[in-house]
Amino acid sequence: MLSNEDFYLKELQELEQEHRDLNEIIDNPNSHTEFSEFTLQKLKKRKLLVKDKIQLIKNFLEPDSPSVIIRKNR
């Protein structure tokens, strides 16, 4: 059975891979002819969502990181 930390590390790896894959698709010039503008916008939104999830997991795993401290002080 996975511990909480192991679970989040695995989730982090999967999300980082998904983010790289989305980045590759979005940045590929051929994708602009392969996909509609609507689909590209959905992919970009998904990429932002994945990025946010990655940051949440990193903040959970490293609660004393500067980004967490900055958010606490706002």
The 8 nearest C-alpha neighbors of each residue, nearest first, counted from 0:
[[1, 2, 6, 5, 3, 4, 9, 7],
 [2, 0, 5, 6, 3, 4, 7, 9],
 [1, 3, 5, 4, 6, 0, 7, 8],
 [4, 2, 6, 5, 7, 1, 8, 0],
 [3, 5, 7, 6, 2, 8, 60, 1],
 [6, 4, 8, 2, 7, 3, 1, 9],
 [5, 7, 3, 9, 4, 8, 1, 2],
 [8, 6, 10, 4, 9, 5, 11, 3],
 [9, 7, 11, 5, 10, 6, 4, 12],
 [8, 10, 12, 6, 11, 7, 5, 13],
 [9, 11, 7, 13, 8, 12, 14, 6],
 [12, 10, 8, 14, 9, 13, 7, 53],
 [13, 11, 15, 9, 10, 14, 16, 8],
 [14, 12, 16, 10, 11, 15, 17, 9],
 [15, 13, 17, 11, 16, 12, 18, 10],
 [14, 16, 18, 12, 17, 13, 11, 19],
 [17, 15, 19, 13, 14, 18, 20, 12],
 [16, 18, 14, 20, 15, 19, 21, 13],
 [17, 19, 15, 21, 16, 20, 46, 22],
 [20, 18, 22, 16, 17, 21, 23, 15],
 [21, 19, 17, 23, 22, 18, 16, 24],
 [22, 20, 24, 18, 23, 19, 25, 17],
 [23, 21, 19, 25, 20, 24, 26, 18],
 [22, 24, 20, 26, 21, 25, 27, 19],
 [25, 23, 21, 27, 22, 26, 20, 30],
 [24, 26, 22, 27, 23, 21, 30, 39],
 [27, 25, 23, 24, 22, 28, 30, 21],
 [26, 28, 24, 29, 30, 25, 23, 31],
 [27, 29, 30, 31, 26, 32, 25, 24],
 [30, 28, 31, 27, 32, 33, 24, 34],
 [29, 31, 33, 32, 28, 27, 34, 24],
 [32, 30, 29, 33, 34, 28, 35, 36],
 [31, 33, 30, 29, 34, 35, 28, 36],
 [32, 34, 30, 31, 29, 35, 28, 39],
 [35, 33, 31, 32, 30, 38, 39, 36],
 [34, 36, 38, 37, 39, 33, 31, 32],
 [35, 37, 39, 38, 40, 34, 31, 41],
 [36, 38, 40, 35, 39, 41, 34, 42],
 [39, 37, 41, 35, 40, 36, 34, 42],
 [40, 38, 42, 36, 41, 37, 43, 35],
 [41, 39, 43, 37, 38, 42, 36, 44],
 [42, 40, 38, 44, 39, 43, 45, 37],
 [41, 43, 45, 39, 40, 44, 46, 38],
 [44, 42, 46, 40, 45, 41, 39, 47],
 [45, 43, 41, 47, 46, 42, 40, 48],
 [44, 46, 42, 48, 43, 47, 49, 41],
 [45, 47, 43, 49, 44, 48, 18, 42],
 [48, 46, 50, 44, 49, 45, 51, 43],
 [47, 49, 45, 51, 50, 46, 44, 52],
 [48, 50, 52, 46, 51, 47, 45, 53],
 [49, 51, 47, 53, 48, 52, 46, 54],
 [52, 50, 54, 48, 53, 49, 47, 55],
 [51, 53, 55, 49, 54, 50, 56, 48],
 [54, 52, 50, 56, 51, 55, 11, 49],
 [53, 55, 57, 51, 52, 56, 58, 50],
 [56, 54, 52, 58, 57, 53, 59, 51],
 [55, 57, 59, 53, 58, 54, 60, 52],
 [58, 56, 54, 60, 59, 55, 61, 53],
 [59, 57, 55, 62, 61, 56, 60, 54],
 [58, 60, 56, 57, 62, 61, 55, 54],
 [59, 61, 57, 58, 62, 56, 4, 7],
 [62, 60, 58, 63, 59, 64, 57, 56],
 [61, 63, 58, 59, 64, 60, 67, 57],
 [64, 62, 61, 65, 67, 68, 58, 66],
 [63, 65, 66, 62, 67, 61, 68, 58],
 [66, 64, 68, 67, 69, 63, 70, 62],
 [67, 65, 69, 68, 64, 70, 58, 63],
 [68, 66, 70, 65, 69, 64, 71, 58],
 [67, 69, 65, 71, 70, 66, 72, 64],
 [70, 68, 66, 72, 67, 71, 65, 73],
 [69, 71, 67, 73, 72, 68, 66, 65],
 [70, 72, 68, 69, 73, 67, 66, 65],
 [71, 73, 69, 70, 68, 67, 66, 65],
 [72, 70, 71, 69, 68, 67, 66, 65]]
